Amino acid sequence: QVQYVESGGGLVQPGGSLRLSCAASGFTFTDYAMHWYRQPPGKEREWVALITSTGIVTNYLGSVKGRFSISRDNAKNTIYLQMNSLKLEDTAVYYCKRADSSTVWGQGTQVTVSL
């Protein structure tokens, strides 16, 4: 079955950096574009970034453009989210998911940006 295991979150000060990882399994990884989403405390889950199956095309939420970078390693069935210049408002649980209409989610990884 489809599974996602997110990792790499933690507590960081504003201006700091984190690199998130998402290991996917249970499907042909190279057949799918992949997304990162996040859910801030008390808010709805929102889309953050997309990477196509080949990794050639990426797209970002406006508020993270220029600070976050999505990448993938198809040999490891893993995507990454490099987050730089973190802001308080980046605090959220971060999730990855393949680009389809399914409702399968991983457990997420908590990112807390705090003074």
Secondary structure, DSSP 4 states (H G I P E B T S, - for coil): --EEEEE--EEE-TT--EEEEEEEESS-GGG--EEEEEE-TTS--EEEEEE-TTS--EEE-GGGTTTEEEEEETTTTEEEEEE-S--GGG-EEEEEEESSS-------EEEEE--
